[in-house]
Amino acid sequence: ALETMTPDEINRIEPNGSTALHAASFFGHADIVRLILEKPSASRSIRNKYGLTAAEEAKNVQIQELFQRQNGTNRFIGEANIEWRKVDQNILKEIAEKRKEFNVEWKNPNIDYYVNAIRRDYLDNSLRNIKSIDVIRWFFSKAAKEQDPTYLVKAYTVEADYYKVLNQQLSTTHESDRHDFATDGRRRLLQILTSHPSLERYTFSGHTYRSMYVTEDELKDYYVGTRFMNKTFLSTSKDRQIAEIFSISSKKSDQ
């Protein structure tokens, strides 16, 4: 039964070169696609032997729409209760200091030591009781086993409490000099995500779009020449229409 399947079983590539999600999407089985996508561990980014994701294999528009995250609005909307940005006169200096702190010279690109330390000091410490933590642990285990930090990015995309708690903690960590196992774990995570050479090909410099909640006072900070530092991970899109879709969804949910 799907309820008892492990993440490895859900995401397994079968002899035909596709996962169960690929097959259900290709053959137009909407109910099965919906059930699989309800599992936090179901990976949407796996490519089959044809180099396609399950969403790209969708038989029709109905199937394609199932892959749009209906409950992930806050990924593209800056939450009002999280101070995700910082503005002050010395922001460029602080940004440079943070970059230096998180930059690692990866003479050895292996990440298993880092990942195991993150699991011990962070996941199994301050995050051990959050929803779907076992799924997050699975992604971290895959990252260590396959020496692939993209699994750490995928963990953040899981629709679970992990990305919410992580962002909440990051929004306050910058203001505190406190050091403990949890902050050390987050620091190692940020070091991988911001400096590991295998992730460099995913970097982008240019215009991206998102929506945000801002107060009248916060809006005053937005003028030509202002510089901000993002303290949390912010999901953005190069496609403005995508960000607008999430903005509309947010407005509907607030009514």
C-alpha positions as CSV (number, residue, x, y, z in Angstrom):
1,A,0.0,0.0,0.0
2,L,1.2,3.5,-0.7
3,E,0.7,4.5,2.9
4,T,3.4,2.1,4.0
5,M,5.9,2.6,1.2
6,T,9.3,4.0,2.0
7,P,10.8,7.0,0.2
8,D,13.1,4.6,-1.7
9,E,10.2,2.5,-2.9
10,I,8.1,5.6,-3.9
11,N,11.0,7.1,-5.9
12,R,12.4,3.9,-7.3
13,I,13.2,3.8,-11.0
14,E,11.6,0.7,-12.4
15,P,13.1,-1.5,-15.2
16,N,11.1,0.5,-17.7
17,G,13.2,3.5,-16.8
18,S,10.5,5.5,-15.0
19,T,9.1,5.9,-11.5
20,A,5.5,5.2,-10.5
21,L,4.8,8.9,-10.6
22,H,6.1,9.1,-14.2
23,A,3.9,6.2,-15.3
24,A,0.8,7.5,-13.6
25,S,1.4,10.9,-15.1
26,F,2.1,9.6,-18.6
27,F,-1.0,7.4,-18.7
28,G,-3.3,10.0,-17.3
29,H,-4.2,8.4,-13.9
30,A,-5.0,11.6,-12.1
31,D,-6.1,9.9,-8.8
32,I,-2.9,8.0,-8.6
33,V,-0.8,11.1,-9.3
34,R,-2.7,13.0,-6.6
35,L,-2.1,10.2,-4.1
36,I,1.6,10.0,-4.8
37,L,2.1,13.8,-4.7
38,E,0.4,13.8,-1.3
39,K,3.4,11.9,0.0
40,P,6.1,14.4,1.2
41,S,8.8,12.0,0.1
42,A,7.6,11.9,-3.5
43,S,10.4,13.5,-5.6
44,R,9.1,15.6,-8.5
45,S,12.6,16.2,-10.0
46,I,13.6,12.7,-10.9
47,R,14.1,12.2,-14.6
48,N,13.3,9.0,-16.4
49,K,15.4,7.4,-19.2
50,Y,14.1,9.9,-21.6
51,G,15.4,12.8,-19.5
52,L,11.9,14.0,-18.5
53,T,10.3,14.7,-15.1
54,A,6.9,13.3,-14.2
55,A,5.4,16.7,-14.8
56,E,6.9,16.9,-18.2
57,E,5.3,13.5,-19.0
58,A,1.8,14.7,-18.0
59,K,-0.8,13.4,-20.5
60,N,-3.1,16.4,-20.2
61,V,-3.6,19.8,-18.5
62,Q,-5.5,18.2,-15.6
63,I,-2.4,16.2,-14.7
64,Q,-0.1,19.2,-15.2
65,E,-2.2,21.2,-12.7
66,L,-1.7,18.5,-10.1
67,F,2.0,19.3,-10.0
68,Q,1.4,22.9,-9.1
69,R,1.8,23.2,-5.3
70,Q,-1.5,24.4,-4.0
71,N,-0.4,24.4,-0.4
72,G,3.0,26.0,-1.0
73,T,1.9,29.6,-1.3
74,N,4.2,30.9,1.3
75,R,7.3,29.8,-0.6
76,F,6.7,32.7,-3.0
77,I,5.1,35.1,-0.4
78,G,7.2,36.7,2.2
79,E,5.5,35.9,5.5
80,A,4.6,38.8,7.6
81,N,5.7,37.2,10.9
82,I,9.2,36.5,9.6
83,E,11.8,39.3,9.4
84,W,13.4,37.9,6.3
85,R,15.3,41.0,5.3
86,K,17.7,43.4,6.9
87,V,18.4,47.0,5.9
88,D,21.1,49.3,7.4
89,Q,24.0,51.5,6.4
90,N,26.6,48.7,6.9
91,I,24.7,46.0,5.1
92,L,27.4,45.5,2.4
93,K,30.1,44.9,5.0
94,E,27.8,42.4,6.8
95,I,27.0,40.6,3.6
96,A,30.8,40.3,2.8
97,E,31.4,38.9,6.3
98,K,28.6,36.4,5.9
99,R,29.9,35.3,2.5
100,K,33.3,34.8,4.1
101,E,31.9,32.8,6.9
102,F,29.9,30.5,4.6
103,N,32.5,30.1,1.9
104,V,34.5,26.9,2.1
105,E,37.5,25.9,0.0
106,W,36.3,22.4,-1.1
107,K,39.7,20.7,-1.6
108,N,37.7,17.6,-1.0
109,P,34.2,17.8,-2.4
110,N,32.9,15.0,-0.3
111,I,30.0,16.1,1.9
112,D,29.3,13.0,4.1
113,Y,31.2,14.5,7.1
114,Y,29.2,17.7,6.8
115,V,25.9,16.0,6.3
116,N,26.3,13.6,9.1
117,A,27.2,16.5,11.4
118,I,24.1,18.4,10.3
119,R,21.9,15.4,11.0
120,R,23.4,14.8,14.4
121,D,23.6,18.5,15.6
122,Y,20.5,19.9,13.8
123,L,18.0,17.4,12.4
124,D,18.2,15.0,15.4
125,N,18.4,17.9,17.8
126,S,16.1,20.9,17.4
127,L,14.1,19.5,14.5
128,R,13.5,16.0,15.8
129,N,9.8,16.5,16.5
130,I,8.7,18.4,13.4
131,K,6.3,17.0,10.9
132,S,7.8,14.6,8.2
133,I,11.3,14.8,9.8
134,D,11.9,11.2,8.6
135,V,11.4,12.3,5.0
136,I,13.9,15.1,5.5
137,R,16.4,12.6,7.1
138,W,16.0,10.4,4.0
139,F,17.0,13.2,1.7
140,F,20.0,14.0,3.8
141,S,21.0,10.3,3.9
142,K,20.8,10.3,0.1
143,A,23.0,13.4,-0.1
144,A,25.7,11.7,2.1
145,K,25.5,8.3,0.3
146,E,25.6,9.7,-3.2
147,Q,27.8,12.7,-2.4
148,D,25.2,14.9,-4.0
149,P,24.2,18.2,-2.3
150,T,21.2,18.6,-4.6
151,Y,19.3,16.3,-2.2
152,L,19.7,19.1,0.4
153,V,18.0,21.5,-2.0
154,K,15.3,18.9,-2.6
155,A,14.7,18.5,1.2
156,Y,13.9,22.2,1.3
157,T,11.3,21.8,-1.5
158,V,9.4,19.1,0.5
159,E,6.0,20.5,1.6
160,A,6.7,19.9,5.3
161,D,7.5,22.0,8.3
162,Y,11.3,21.8,7.6
163,Y,11.6,24.8,5.3
164,K,9.3,26.9,7.5
165,V,11.2,26.2,10.8
166,L,14.5,26.6,9.0
167,N,13.5,30.1,7.7
168,Q,12.1,31.1,11.0
169,Q,15.4,30.2,12.7
170,L,17.5,31.9,10.0
171,S,15.6,35.1,10.4
172,T,16.8,35.4,14.0
173,T,20.2,33.7,13.9
174,H,21.8,36.7,12.2
175,E,20.9,38.9,15.2
176,S,22.4,36.6,17.8
177,D,25.9,35.6,18.7
178,R,24.6,32.4,20.3
179,H,26.4,29.2,19.3
180,D,25.1,25.8,20.0
181,F,24.8,22.4,18.2
182,A,21.8,23.6,16.2
183,T,23.5,26.8,14.9
184,D,26.6,24.8,14.0
185,G,24.4,22.4,12.1
186,R,22.7,25.3,10.2
187,R,26.1,26.9,9.5
188,R,27.4,23.7,7.9
189,L,24.2,23.5,5.8
190,L,24.6,27.0,4.6
191,Q,28.3,26.4,3.8
192,I,27.3,23.5,1.5
193,L,24.4,25.4,-0.2
194,T,26.3,28.6,-0.8
195,S,29.8,27.3,-1.8
196,H,29.8,23.7,-2.9
197,P,31.2,23.6,-6.5
198,S,28.6,21.1,-7.7
199,L,25.8,23.6,-7.1
200,E,27.5,26.4,-9.0
201,R,25.7,25.4,-12.2
202,Y,22.4,26.1,-10.6
203,T,23.2,29.7,-9.7
204,F,21.5,32.6,-11.5
205,S,22.1,36.3,-11.6
206,G,19.4,38.5,-13.0
207,H,15.8,39.4,-12.5
208,T,13.5,37.1,-10.5
209,Y,10.0,37.6,-9.1
210,R,8.1,36.9,-5.8
211,S,5.3,38.4,-3.8
212,M,5.6,39.7,-0.3
213,Y,3.6,41.1,2.6
214,V,5.0,44.5,3.6
215,T,3.7,47.1,6.1
216,E,3.5,50.8,5.2
217,D,6.6,51.5,7.3
218,E,8.5,48.7,5.6
219,L,7.5,50.1,2.2
220,K,9.4,53.3,3.0
221,D,12.6,51.4,2.8
222,Y,12.1,50.7,-0.9
223,Y,13.7,53.5,-2.8
224,V,16.4,53.7,-5.5
225,G,19.8,52.8,-4.2
226,T,18.6,50.8,-1.2
227,R,20.4,47.5,-0.5
228,F,18.8,44.6,1.4
229,M,20.2,41.4,2.9
230,N,18.0,38.4,2.7
231,K,18.3,36.5,6.0
232,T,16.2,33.5,4.9
233,F,15.8,31.3,1.8
234,L,13.4,33.0,-0.6
235,S,11.7,31.1,-3.4
236,T,11.6,33.1,-6.6
237,S,10.8,32.5,-10.2
238,K,12.3,33.9,-13.4
239,D,8.7,33.8,-14.7
240,R,6.7,36.7,-13.3
241,Q,3.4,34.9,-14.1
242,I,4.4,32.1,-11.7
243,A,4.9,34.6,-8.8
244,E,1.6,36.3,-9.7
245,I,-0.2,32.9,-9.5
246,F,1.0,32.4,-5.9
247,S,0.0,36.0,-5.1
248,I,-3.5,35.4,-6.3
249,S,-3.7,32.1,-4.4
250,S,-2.6,33.9,-1.2
251,K,-5.2,36.6,-1.6
252,K,-7.9,33.9,-1.9
253,S,-6.7,32.0,1.1
254,D,-6.8,35.3,3.2
255,Q,-10.5,35.9,2.3
